[in-house]
Amino acid sequence: MKKPTVLFVGKCDRLPGNFKSLMEAYQFEVIELCDKTAVLRYLEAQKADVIVVDFSQTGECSGLELAQQNGRWDKRTPVIIITQKSSADLTIAALTIGINDYFKQPLSIEELARSIKQSINKPLVPAPLLNPLTSASLSLETPHMIGGSYSISQIKAFIHKVAPIDSNVLITGETGTGKELVAALIHRNSPRRQKAYARINCAALPDGLFESELFGHERGAFTGAHSSYEGKLKIADGGTVLLDEIGELSPFAQAKILRAIETKEVEHLGGRKSFPLNIRIIAATNQDLEQGMVSGKFRRDLYFRLNVARIHLPPLRERRADISVLLDHFIQEMNDRFGKEVEGFTDEALEALLRYDYPGNIRELKNIIEAAFVNVTSRWISFMDLPEHFRAGLQNKEAKTEFDSMLVALSATNWNRSEAARKLHWSRRTFYRKMAKYDLKTDKRQRNGKMCHTQSPFHPNYAPNRRLTTEQEETVERVAGVP
């Protein structure tokens, strides 16, 4: 299997960390070229899967020219830039010629590597150069929705109901639950599937660039506007627009979006006439917009415009039945990507993966499996192959659960250790050992009817010689039947 090629324009050893080794661990081949002529000759002769240009080494003008020259051979090749400074002019120039991602020094090598992987696996084509996500490319990039739990089955059924009717949709759910996937599936199953599908990250658009990027601008409208630009909304005319992270929009941006939705037209920055707009809006957020309306951070009129059809994606911890199916899917996907033949997980690793709560949801699960593929040396992923932060988080959770169970049992038995041990189905020796482990000591003095205790320094709520937290007291009292 041929390794994907990363063409790095600059010197890799000037980046923090070991960029080249990290790329090799991900099964990428890195071609390092510094000379502009050598880069152009390489692109004439063969294709790179992604191009990374370090502007801090090549210079801003040369870097932009290289990125623009790439379009002569293959406009679909993703381009990522690294720069020492960030400015509105540079950002606009980069977007205009088709930069896919943008990093400012100092940068995280892990984030850069993640962006490269995503660009190679999902090549994005900038809107000004090529109509981005047509139904054909979307069908290749967007997987089906994985899972057979009741909640996911209901969501799949609703997607098929809402997709054909052209109403605005609001998708809510925690980070990593699959909001972008649902939006893409709605578009793919709608009458607009032959038209463009554009995703706009509202969190990444400052007010200074918001109007230009979404509504377009005329030549000379501001410094750096050397040519006119239609804007993402107009480019997606006839198709679907996903307003991702809609809750991050400023009041100024909310007002502008609301007007475009209500009037169904846009006006270029620096222009004097309006253009009709025919788009379907899908909005997504991990925030509580209802609470945002109460606090005045989110406009009520915009909320009601967006919240016509509502889809809420449950967190992974509430649909654990789907974890096994997702694990099988990611094993197959990673085998294809890494060129390995991993068959599955050991019993210990599988039990841990099924027990974990996944605060980052499906995205976190996928990242955990990917990290395990970097470590695994056999056909079976063991518990120790799983990333260290996952193992530590699981152990901390189990320790907290065990600690709280002991508190409840002691309170329910009036702090009789033998009775508490029987209640937990432990031997007295085991119970005493765990009390010593957590530095849990009985104290017969009572203050206002509440027992006192000390906590282990390893416990997240550690507070020596303090009483129980309010939450722990309420739990203990509820179980013990204290009125």
N, C-alpha and C positions, 0 to 999 in steps of 0.2 A: 504494500500500500504506500503510495507516494505521500510524503509529508507535506502539509501545507507550507507555503513559503511566505515569510515575513521579510519584506525589503525595508531595512532600516537605513535611513539617510542621515548619516552622522557617525559618531563613535559610541558604541554601546558602553564602553568602559567609563564614559563620562556621566552615565546615569547612576543614580544611587542603587545600591544592592547589586545582585548578579543577574542582570536582565537576560543575558544569553543562556545561562544555565536554566533559568526558570522557563524560558521558551522551549528549550530542549526537553525539559521534564513534561511539557504538554505536547510533545511530539511535533513541534514546529521546527522548520529549518530557517535559520536567520541568515540573510545575505546582507552584509554590512558594506555600504558604499558611501564615500564622502564627496567625491568629485561629481559635479552636476553632469558633466559630459558622460561619465561612466554610468550614471543612473539612467540617462536618456537612452544610451546604447543598450543597456540591459532591457529596458521596457520595449524597445523596438524588436529585440530578439526573442524575448519570452515574457511570460505573464507572472506577476506576483499575486498572491492571494490577498494580501493587505500591504499597504505602504505606510510606514511611520516616518514622519519628517520632524527632526528636531530643529526648530527655528533658532534655538539658542546657539546652534553650531553653523547652520547654513545661512542664517540671516533671514529676516522677515520677507523681503522681496524675492529672494531666490527660492525660499521655501514655497511661497504662494505660486511662483512661476512653475516650479516642479510639479506641484499638485495640479495646476491647470494643464500642463503638458501631458500629464497622465491621461487626460480625457481624449487625447488624440488617438490612443490605442484601445483603451477599454474603460468606458465611463462607469462601468459597474464595479471596478476595483475599489474597495473601501480605502479611504485616506484618513489617517489620524495624525494630528499635529501636536507638538510639544513646544511651548513658548515660555520665555522668561517673564514677559509682561502681557497683560490683557487689556484690550481697549475696545470700545464700541466699533471703531473703524476696522480693526483687525477681525473682529467677530463677524461683521457684515460681509467683509471681503471673503472670509473663509466660507461662510454659508453660501455666498453667491457662486463661488467656483466649485462647491460640492464637497466640503470637508465633512466627514462623518462623525468625528469626535475630536475633542479639544481638551488638552491638559495644560495646566499652568504649573511651572516650577515653584516650590518643590512638589514633587508628585509621588504618589504611591505606586511602586512597581507592580504590586498585586492588582491594583485597579486598572493600570495600563494593560496588564496581561489579560484581565477579564474582558476589557473592551476589545482587544485584538481577537480573542476567542469568539466573542459574540459577533464581531464583524465578519469573521471567516465563516461562521456557521449560518449567519443571517446577513448576507450582503445587503446593505441599504444604498439606494441610489438617490442622490439629492434631487429634490423636486425641480429646480431650474434646469437640470440637464436631461432628465428623463422622468416620465410619469412613474411615480415610485412603486406603489403596491397595487398592481392590477390583480384581478382575480386569479390569473395564472400563477404569478409569483406568490400570492398569498397562500394558495393551496399547497405550495411546496414548503413555505415557511411555517405555517400554522398547524400544529398537531391537533388531533381530536382531543376532546375533553376526557381525561382519564378518571375512572372511578365509577362504581356502581352502587354507592350508598344512596339512601333515600333522598337526602338533600341534593346530591349531585344529579340524580335522576330527575328531580323536580326542576332543577335549573336547566338541564338539557331540554326538557319539554317546553319550558317557558321561552328559551331562546328560539325554538322553532315557531312559537306563536308570535313573538314580538318582531322577529327579523323581517317579515314581509310587509309590515304595516307602516313603516317610515316614521314612527313617533320617536321623539327624543328619549334617550335611555340614561338613567343614572345607575352606575354600578358602584357598590360600596363593599368594603371588606378590609381586613387587615393587610399589611404589607406581605406580598408574596403569595396571595391566595389565588391569583390567576385572573385579575381584572382585565389586563391587556388581551389575554387569550379569549375571554368572553366577548370583548368588543370586536375582535377580529372575526370570531365565529358569526356574530350578528351580521357584520358586513358581508361575509362570504355567503351567507344564506339569504341575502336581501336582493331586491331587484337592482340595487346599485353595484352589484358585485363586479360588473365589467368596467366600472369607473375606479377612480383613485381612492385609496384609503390612506389617510394621513394621521400620524400620531404627533400630538403637540404636548411636550412636557411643560406644563404651566409653571412648575417650580424652578425651571431653568431659564425663564424669560424675565429679565428685569424690566421695569416700566419703560426705561429708555429705549429698549429694543422691541417692546411688545407690539406697538402699532406697525412698525416697519415689517417685522417678521410675519405677522398674521395678516395684515391688511395690504401690505405692499407699499412701495414708495416710487415717486417719480425721480428721474435723474436730477441731481442737484438739490434734492430736498434737504440734505444735511451733508456735513463734511464726510467724504468717503463714498457718497452715493454717486458713483461714476456712471451707473446705468440704472434703468428702471427695473423694478422687481414686482411681479404680480402679487406676491404674498401667498402664504400656505393655504388660506381659506379659498382664494380664487383658483389656485392650482388644483385643489380638490373639488372644484365645481362639478356637480353631478354625482359625487361620491359621498364618502363618509369621513367625518373628522372626529378623532378621539381627543378630548381635552383631558389629558391625564393629570392627576394631582390638582384637580379644579379647586380644592380647598385652599391652595397656596396662593391663589390670585389676590392681588391687592385690590382695594376698593376701586381704584382708577381702572384697572384691567377688567374687573367685573362689570363696570358700567359700559365699557367698550364692547365686551362680548354680548351683553344683554341687548344693546342696540342693534348689533349685527343679526342676532337671532330674531328680534322683533321686526326689523325692517326688511330682512332678507336681502341686504345689499351691503357693499363695502365701498370705502373711499380711500384711495391711495394717500399716503402721507405726502403732502406737498401738491396733491392733485385738486381739481375743482369739480370733478363729476363722480357720480356714484355708479357702481357696476352691480347688476343683479347677481344674487348668490343663491345657488340651489345645492344645499348640503344637508346631510343628516348629522345631528350632533349626538355623540355619546360622551358622557362625562364619567370620570372615575375618581374615587377618592378613598383614602383610608381614615379620613377625619369624620367627626360627627357634625354634619352640616346643620342639623337641627339645633344643636348646642351653639354652633357658630352664629345662627340667626338670633338666638336669645342674647348672645354677648355682643351682637352688632358687627361681627367680623365677616359675615356672609349675607349678601342681599337676599331678602325674601322673594322679590320678584324674579331674580335669576334662579333661585332654588325651585320655584314652582314651574318655571319654564323648562328646567332640566328634568325634574322629577315626574315625568309623565309615565314612563314604565320603569319599574325599580327592580334591580337584581342585587340581592345581598349574598356574598360568598362567605360561607362559614369557615372558620379557621380549621386547620388540619387536625387539631386535637379534638374537635367535635365530630370528626368523621374518620376515626381511626381505621374503619373497615377498608378505606381506600389506600392505606399506607402500603400494604403488601403488593397491590397492583402497581402503584407508583414505583416501588422498588424494582419490580420486574422490568418495567419500562425503562428506568434509568440504567439498569444493568446492561440492557440491550443497546441503548444509546451510547453509553460509555465504551462498551466493547467495540462498537463501530468507530468511535472517535479515536480511541487510544490503540486500536489494533490488538486488543487482548481477548482472552477467552475465559473471562471470569464466569463461573456458573451460579454463584449466589453467596450466601452468608453462613457463617457458623451459627449454631443455636444461640450462643451467648450474644453475638453481634445482632442477630435478628430480634432477639428479645429486647435488647436495649433500644433498637430503632423503633420498635412498636410501642415502647413505654414512654419515650421522650415527648415533650409537649410542643416542640417546634414553634417558638415565638416568631420565627421568620417564615413559617409555613412551607409551602411546596418549594419555594426558591431555596430556603435553608436546607430542606431535605436533599435537593439536587446537588447543592454545593457540598454537603457532607459526603455523598456518594462519590462525587468527583474527586474530593480530597482523598478518599479511601483508595481510589484507583491509582493515585500517585504513589501511595505507600505499598499497595498489595504486591506480593511476589508469587502468589500461588493462584489457584483457581477459585479459592474461597476466601472471602473477606472476613477477617477475625475482628474481635472487639478492639484489639490493639492497633489494627489498621485504620480504625475510625479516628477522625481528628481529635487532638488533645482537648480542645475547648468543648467539644461535644461530650467526651467522657467525663470531664470535670463538672460540667453543668448537670449531667445526669446524677453524678454522685452527690453533689450539693443538694439537689432536689430530694434524693432519697434520704439524705441525712436530716433535712428539715421535716420531711414527712414522718420519719421515725421519732424524731424529737417531739413533735407535736402529739403523736399517738401516745407517747409515754406520759406527757402532761395530762392529757385527757383521762388516761387510765388511772393515774395517781389521784386526780381530783375526784373521779367517780367513786374511788374506794377510800376516801378520806385519808389519802396519802399512805395507805397500807401497801408496802412494797410487795409482799407475798400475794395479796389479792390482785394487785395491779399486774403482776407477772402472769397470774392465771388468766386474767381477762384478755391479755395479749397472746395467750397460748405459748409463753416462753417459760423456760426454767428460771428459778430464782437466781442461779449463777449468771445466766445470760442477762437477766434484767439488771443485776448489780454491775455487771461489766459495762453495760451500755450507760448506766447512770454515771459511772466514772468517766466514760468516754466523753459525755456531754457536760461533765461537771455539774450534774443535776443533783441537788441536795434538798432533802425535805426540811422544812422549817415549820415547827408547830405554832410559832407565833402567827397570829392572824391580825390583819389590819382591815377593818371594815368588812370582815367576812371573806377576804381574799387571801390566798396562800402566797407566800413569797418563795423565790427560788433564785439561783444563779444560773447563768447560761454559759455554754461552751464558747470560747473565743472564736471557734470556727463557725458558729451559728450566725446567720446574716443579721439578726436582731440582738447581737451580743451587747449586754449591758450589765456588768457585775453588780450583784447585790440589789438589783432592781426588781420591781414587781412584774408580773406578766403584762404584755401589751394589751391594749383594750380588745383587739381582735382575738387574742389567745384567751383572755378572760371570758369573752362572750362564747367562744367555742366550748371551753371547759364547762361553763355554767349550763349551756344548752344540753350537753351530753349528760352532765351530772344531775340535771333536773332542778337546778337552783332557781327559785322564782325571781 
